[in-house]
Amino acid sequence: MHFVDITMFYAAQGGGVSTYLNAKMRWLTRQSGIQHTIISPSVPSSNSALSVLSLPSFSLPGVPRYRFPQSVGAAAHLLRTLQPDLIEIGDAGPCAWAALKAKRALRVPVVATYHSDLPQLIESRFGSAVSQLARKYLVQLYRRCDMLLAPSNMMVQQLAMMGLPDAIHQPLGIDSTVFCPQHYDSTLREQLGIPRDSRLLIYAGRFTREKKLDVLIDAVSRLGPPYHLLLVGDGAVLPRTSQTTFIEFVRSARSLARLLASCDVLVHPGDCETFGLIVLEAMACGLPVVGTSAGGVAELVDDSTGILVTPNCAASLSEGIEAIFQNDLAVMGANARNKACSRYDWDRIMPQLLHRYASVLATPQRAELETELAFAAR
C-alpha cells in the first residue's frame, strides 16, 4: 500500500503542514506493508532516504516560504511514476490539479485536507469580491476530490457554507513523548536575561498579520511587569519592548518543547486558525492556554485548560492573561496535558485518518488497509 502526499506547504522551514506530514511519515514507517512519499516544490532537493521528492519550482513575491511547481504536467507525471494507491493534497494550487490529473490516469482516490482558510486570507488582503471568487474556485476544485477533510468543526461548517457539505472533521495530533513537561529547563530565564520572578508567556508561530501579534504585545504592555512575553518565530518585524524577548524560528521539535515546557502560559491571540497545532503542543507540555473565542483554537481550550477571550481586543486579552494567573496553573497544566494526550496523540489520530482512507479505497485495497490497521492496534 503506497500513500503519497503532495503539497507546496511542506517546506524546510517547517510549519503546521510540515509537522503533520513528518509525524505521518514517522508513524507510517512503523507500520508494515505501508509506503509513504511526500512531494513538494518547497524543499530544495529530493531525499530518497526520507522518501521526500522535490519538484522544479519558482517563487512568487510575498510568498517567501513556499514555492510553486513549474509544471502541473511534470508533477502529475511524477505521481503516475510512483503508482500510489491514494493521493492526499495539502493545498489548493497547482499540486492539487496535478493530483487530479494523475487520478484520472491511475484511477486512484484523491483526498484533500483543508489546511488554510484561503478565502479569509484573501479577503484580508484583497477584499470580499476576490474572496468570493476564491470560494467558487475551491468548490470547483474540491468537488473533484473523493474526500475532503478539515481539522476543526469550524472549518467543516465554513466549507458547508461555501457549498461543500460533505467535508469531514479530522483533527491533527501531537507526539506526546516529545511535547511533555519533562523538557522543563529551570535555567531558561537566566539564559535569556529574563527576571526569575517573571510571569513568562510564550507565543510560537509565524509573525503575520492574521496572528494578531500587535494585539498581544499591546496586552502585555498594558499589564506591565512581572509579565514577560517570549516570541518564537519569524516573519514580519514586530515592536521591541522591555517586556518582549524574541527567538528565531525553532526547527527542532525537542527545542520547541523545551521552550514551551519552561514557560508559564501559552498565549495565542489569532482568531482565524484552522486548527492551532501549537496550542496542542503547549498543552502536552503542561501549559494552560489563553486564546480567543474564535477560530479552531476555541475547540481545543476549555475552562479546565485555559481561558478564551474576545478576539482583537488588547484589553480583553490582558484581562484573560491576568485572570489565568489567579488559577492553579499546575492543575490547569495537568488537565491540558491529559486532554492533549488522551484525544490528540498521533497514535489515536493516525488510525482515524487511515480508516478514512479505507473508506474511499477499492474493496481489495480497503480490506488490505483494515488488516494493517488491525495488526498495528495489537
Secondary structure, 3 states (H helix, E strand, C coil): CEEEEECCCCCCCCCHHHHHHHHHHHHHHCCCCCEEEEEECCCCCCECCCCEEECCEEEECCEEEEEEECCHHHHHHHHHHHCCCEEEECCCCHHHHHHHHHHHHHCCCEEEECCCCHHHHHHHHHCHHHHHHHHHHHHHHHCCCCEEEECCHHHHHHHHHHCCCCCEECCCCECCCCCCHHHCCCCHHHHHCCCCCCEEEEEECCECHHHCHHHHHHHHHHHCCCEEEEEECCECCCCCCCCEEEECCCCCHHHHHHHHHCCCEEECCCCCCCCCHHHHHHHHCCCCEEEECCCHHHHCCCCCCEEEECCCCHHHHHHHHHHHCCCCHHHHHHHHHHHHHHHHEHHHHHHHHHHHHHHHCCHHHHHHHHHHHHHHCC
